[in-house]
Amino acid sequence: MSSNVIEAAAGRRQEIFAAISSATGTDDAVKAVSHLLAVSADEAREVLRAPLESFVGATTEQPEASSPSSFALHPFRDSDEHNALYKARSTDASSATGGTWDESRTEQERREGLKRIDSESAMWFVAVDGARGTQVGLVFGEQVNDGDVDVAIWIHPEERKKGYGLLSLKESRRELAAFFPGKHVIVRAPMAGGK
């Protein structure tokens, strides 16, 4: 694929990531990226398969969120606070769950996720704005069969459009590279019924 398409996608990464995170599946993400960049569906699929490193780098954009020094990702724990945030995500219609998970499904998925974390095949984080002491979202890093690490980011609806998604991507790249050395970190379109 032409590096021009990746460069164009990198230049519009906030729009690309927003389109991917709000897509209802891979086909929807392909259509959104194809429309945003005015490229073919095949080229849009290549953008979706591109490593995260292609998109994260120096930028002149300044997020509205707190400075990077006050933003952090904390490991997801089996705590009331973290569980409440996970429940908020499971009922959010704009998340990969489609907002359709009931309490039983949410609890089942959370417990299975904690097992994957314990077995070191997943790493989940809570995104925190340290300056405000506020939990603003979740980051899910899940190792898949081919060894790559899929990344999904959910930012609480009240905290969106403040730069937290981009900060989460940047920070998760570093954290997941340390936790899964030598693996590709890939942002994929959320799938209905995902984690």
Disulfide bonds with the S-S distance in Angstrom:
none
